[in-house]
Amino acid sequence: MEETVQKGARYQRGMLPKVDLTGRLERSTALDRPIRALSRAIREKLGKGVLRDLLHGVPTGAPAHPPMATVTLGCWVATAVLDATGADPRAARTVLATGLAGAAPAAAAGITDWSVLHIEQQRVGFAHALANIGAVTLYSGSLALRLAGRERAGRLLAYAGLGAASLGGVLGGHLAYRQAAGANHAEQVTHLVPLGWHNLCELKDLPEGRPVARRLGYIDLFVLRTGENVTILADHCSHLAGPLHQGRLVSEDGTTCVVCPWHGSTFRLSDGKVVHGPATAPQPAFQTRIRRDGVIQVRPAQHG
C-alpha cells in the first residue's frame, strides 16, 4: 500500500518511473564467456595492420562505423517512407538493396571497434549486433519477397526490419552517448590549460628513458625524458582513457611511439599522431622548454 502511494505521489509531481533496460544489460554477465571468446578471436584474426586501422577509421581520423551505419539505416527509413506513400516499388527495392549492400562494411567496422571495448560496452554492443542481424535478415527476406512479386508481404517484413534496426539504433546510441564508445577520451587541453607557459617539475626529478605521469592542473601528462629533451603528451589514451605512461615504447618506421597498455593504440611521441588504432583521435601534445634553474615549462602545442 505504501509503495502504491509513493508511486502515485511521483506521478503527481510529474516524475515518470525510470526504465533502466540498458543499465541492466550493461550489468548482465550471462553472455560474458561467448563475448570474451568472440572478441579475442576477432582481435587475433585481424592482428595489427592496414586492414584493422582502415576498419577503425585511423586514416580519416574518425570512427568508420557510425557514418556507414547511418547510410544503411537511412536507406531503410527511406524504404519505409516509399512503401507508406505508395511510390514505385522499383524505387523501394533499389533503396532497400542499397541499405543491405552497406550493411556488410558497416558491420565489419562495427565488430572491429567492438572487439576492443570494455566488457560493459561489449555487452550492449553484442545486443546491438543481434538486433542488427535480425534487421538484415528481415530486410533480406523482404527483398526476396518483392523480387518474387509479393510486394505486400515484402513491405510488412520491411516494417518489422525497421523495428529491429530501430532497436539496434537505440542500443548503438547508448553505446556512443552514455558509454562513450568511439568518443575522444583524451584531455581537451585547449580549454583546460590557460595560455602561456606553466611550470611542471625539475628536469632532475625525471627518470632517464622511462615514461612517468605528472599532473598539470586538471590534466594527467605522459612525460618522457631522454637526456636534455622532454616529450609530453596527454596521458589518457584517446580511445578509452588508458594510462599511456604505463605503455611500452616502440619504433615505427624509425620514429619512437608509445603503445597504450589497454588496447594497443599506438601514438607518435613527436606530435601525438595515431600510428595504429583502435584510437582515431591524436593525443594532445605539449611544447617544452627548460629554464636555467632546471625547471621544465610546458604549454599545449597548438598554442605555438
C-alpha positions in Angstrom: 0.0 0.0 0.0 2.8 2.4 1.0 4.6 1.6 -2.3 1.5 2.4 -4.3 1.1 5.7 -2.5 4.7 6.6 -3.2 4.3 5.8 -6.9 1.2 7.9 -7.0 3.0 10.8 -5.4 5.8 10.6 -8.0 3.2 10.7 -10.9 1.5 13.7 -9.3 4.8 15.6 -9.2 5.3 14.9 -12.9 8.0 12.2 -12.4 8.0 9.1 -14.6 9.4 5.8 -13.4 12.9 5.2 -14.7 13.3 2.3 -17.2 16.8 1.1 -17.0 16.9 -1.7 -19.5 20.2 -0.7 -21.0 21.7 -0.4 -17.5 20.6 -3.9 -16.7 22.1 -5.1 -20.0 25.5 -3.4 -19.0 25.5 -5.3 -15.7 24.4 -8.7 -17.0 27.1 -11.3 -17.1 25.1 -14.1 -18.7 26.9 -13.9 -22.1 30.3 -12.8 -20.9 32.0 -16.1 -21.9 31.0 -16.1 -25.6 31.6 -12.3 -25.7 35.1 -12.6 -24.5 35.8 -15.6 -26.8 34.4 -13.8 -29.9 36.2 -10.6 -29.2 39.5 -12.4 -28.7 39.0 -14.3 -31.9 38.4 -11.1 -33.8 41.5 -9.4 -32.5 43.6 -12.4 -33.2 42.2 -12.8 -36.7 42.7 -9.1 -37.6 46.0 -8.6 -35.9 47.7 -5.3 -36.4 48.0 -3.7 -39.8 46.4 -1.7 -42.5 43.0 -3.6 -42.6 42.3 -3.1 -38.9 43.4 0.5 -39.0 41.1 1.1 -42.0 38.1 -0.5 -40.3 38.7 1.5 -37.1 38.9 4.7 -39.2 42.5 5.7 -38.5 43.2 7.2 -42.0 40.2 9.6 -41.7 40.8 10.4 -38.0 37.3 9.4 -37.0 35.5 6.1 -36.3 34.4 4.5 -39.6 31.4 2.6 -38.3 28.9 5.4 -37.4 28.7 7.1 -40.8 28.4 3.8 -42.7 25.7 2.6 -40.3 23.9 5.9 -40.8 23.8 5.4 -44.6 22.3 1.9 -44.2 19.7 3.0 -41.6 18.8 6.0 -43.8 18.2 3.7 -46.7 15.9 1.5 -44.7 13.9 4.5 -43.3 13.6 5.8 -46.9 12.3 2.3 -47.9 9.5 2.6 -45.2 8.6 6.1 -46.5 8.4 4.9 -50.1 6.3 1.9 -49.0 4.0 4.1 -47.0 3.4 6.6 -49.7 2.8 4.1 -52.5 5.8 5.0 -54.5 7.2 3.0 -57.4 8.0 -0.5 -56.0 11.2 -0.4 -58.0 12.5 2.6 -56.1 11.8 0.9 -52.8 13.6 -2.2 -53.9 16.6 -0.2 -55.0 16.9 1.8 -51.8 16.4 -1.4 -49.7 19.1 -3.2 -51.6 21.4 -0.3 -51.2 20.9 -0.5 -47.4 21.7 -4.2 -47.5 24.9 -3.6 -49.5 26.1 -1.0 -47.0 25.3 -3.2 -44.0 28.3 -5.6 -44.6 31.1 -3.0 -44.4 29.3 -1.2 -41.6 29.2 -4.5 -39.6 32.8 -5.2 -40.3 33.9 -1.8 -39.0 31.5 -2.1 -36.0 32.7 -5.5 -34.9 36.3 -4.4 -35.2 35.6 -1.5 -32.8 33.5 -3.7 -30.6 36.4 -6.2 -30.1 38.5 -3.6 -28.2 35.9 -2.2 -25.9 35.4 -2.7 -22.1 33.2 -5.6 -21.2 30.3 -3.4 -20.1 30.3 -1.8 -23.6 30.7 -5.1 -25.3 27.5 -6.5 -23.5 25.5 -3.7 -25.0 27.3 -3.9 -28.3 26.5 -7.6 -28.5 22.8 -6.9 -28.2 23.2 -4.1 -30.7 24.7 -6.6 -33.2 22.0 -9.2 -32.6 19.3 -6.6 -33.3 21.0 -5.5 -36.5 21.5 -9.1 -37.6 17.7 -9.5 -37.2 17.2 -6.4 -39.2 19.4 -7.6 -42.0 17.6 -11.0 -42.0 14.2 -9.4 -42.2 15.2 -6.9 -44.9 16.8 -9.7 -47.0 13.6 -11.6 -46.7 11.7 -8.5 -47.7 13.8 -8.0 -50.8 13.4 -11.7 -51.8 9.6 -11.4 -51.5 9.5 -8.2 -53.5 11.5 -9.8 -56.3 9.1 -12.7 -56.3 6.3 -10.3 -56.8 4.9 -10.5 -53.3 5.1 -6.7 -52.6 2.6 -6.6 -49.7 4.4 -9.3 -47.7 7.7 -7.7 -48.6 6.5 -4.4 -47.2 5.3 -6.0 -43.9 8.6 -7.7 -43.5 10.5 -4.4 -44.1 8.4 -2.7 -41.4 9.5 -5.5 -39.0 13.0 -5.0 -40.1 12.8 -1.3 -39.4 11.7 -2.1 -35.8 14.7 -4.3 -35.3 17.0 -1.7 -36.8 15.5 0.9 -34.6 16.2 -1.2 -31.5 19.8 -1.6 -32.8 20.0 2.2 -33.2 18.8 2.8 -29.6 21.5 0.4 -28.3 24.1 2.0 -30.6 23.1 5.4 -29.3 23.5 4.2 -25.7 27.0 2.9 -26.6 28.0 6.2 -28.2 26.4 8.7 -25.8 26.1 7.0 -22.5 29.1 4.7 -22.6 31.2 7.0 -24.8 32.4 4.2 -27.1 34.1 5.8 -30.1 34.4 9.2 -28.3 37.7 11.0 -27.9 38.8 10.3 -24.3 42.0 12.4 -24.5 42.1 15.6 -22.4 40.9 18.7 -24.2 43.9 20.7 -23.3 42.8 23.8 -25.3 40.3 24.7 -22.7 41.7 23.1 -19.6 45.1 24.8 -19.8 45.4 28.6 -19.9 47.6 30.3 -22.5 51.3 30.6 -21.8 54.0 28.5 -20.2 53.5 26.6 -17.0 56.0 25.1 -14.6 55.8 21.3 -14.4 58.8 19.9 -12.4 62.6 20.0 -12.3 64.4 18.0 -15.0 66.5 16.2 -12.4 63.3 14.7 -10.9 62.5 12.8 -14.1 64.0 9.3 -14.7 66.0 8.8 -17.8 64.3 7.0 -20.7 61.2 5.8 -18.7 57.8 7.3 -19.1 56.2 8.7 -15.9 52.9 10.5 -15.1 52.9 14.1 -13.9 49.9 16.4 -13.3 49.4 19.9 -14.7 46.3 21.4 -13.2 43.4 19.1 -14.1 45.4 17.1 -16.7 47.5 14.0 -16.3 50.5 14.0 -18.5 52.7 11.4 -20.1 56.3 12.6 -19.6 59.5 11.1 -21.1 63.0 12.4 -20.6 65.8 11.5 -22.9 68.9 13.4 -21.9 68.0 17.1 -22.0 64.9 16.5 -24.2 61.5 16.1 -22.6 58.5 14.7 -24.6 55.0 15.3 -23.2 51.6 14.1 -24.3 48.2 13.9 -22.5 48.3 10.7 -20.5 44.8 9.4 -21.0 44.5 7.5 -24.3 42.0 9.0 -26.7 40.5 5.5 -27.3 39.3 4.6 -23.8 41.5 6.7 -21.5 44.1 4.1 -20.8 47.3 5.3 -19.0 49.9 5.8 -21.6 52.7 6.2 -19.1 52.3 2.5 -18.4 52.6 1.6 -22.0 55.7 0.4 -23.9 57.9 2.4 -26.2 58.4 1.1 -29.8 59.9 2.2 -33.0 57.6 2.6 -36.1 59.4 3.4 -39.3 62.3 4.9 -37.3 60.0 7.1 -35.1 59.6 6.5 -31.4 56.0 5.7 -30.4 54.1 4.7 -27.3 51.6 1.8 -27.2 48.6 2.1 -24.9 48.7 -0.8 -22.4 44.9 -1.3 -22.6 44.0 -1.9 -26.2 47.2 -1.3 -28.2 46.6 2.1 -29.7 50.0 3.5 -30.9 50.9 7.2 -30.9 53.9 9.0 -32.3 55.7 10.8 -29.5 56.8 13.8 -31.5 53.3 15.1 -32.1 50.7 12.5 -30.7 49.6 11.4 -34.2 47.8 8.0 -34.3 50.0 5.3 -35.9 47.8 2.3 -35.2 44.2 2.1 -33.9 41.8 1.4 -32.3 42.2 5.1 -31.4 41.4 7.5 -34.2 41.9 10.8 -32.4 45.5 12.0 -31.8 47.0 12.6 -28.3 47.2 16.3 -27.4 50.9 17.2 -27.4 52.9 19.8 -25.5 55.8 22.1 -26.2 58.5 22.1 -23.6 61.4 24.3 -22.6 63.8 24.2 -19.7 64.6 27.2 -17.6 68.2 28.0 -16.5 67.4 26.7 -13.0 66.3 23.3 -14.5 62.5 23.7 -14.2 60.6 22.3 -17.1 57.9 24.5 -18.6 55.1 23.3 -20.8 52.3 24.6 -23.0 49.8 22.9 -25.4 51.5 22.5 -28.8 48.5 24.1 -30.6 49.2 27.3 -28.8 52.6 27.5 -30.5 
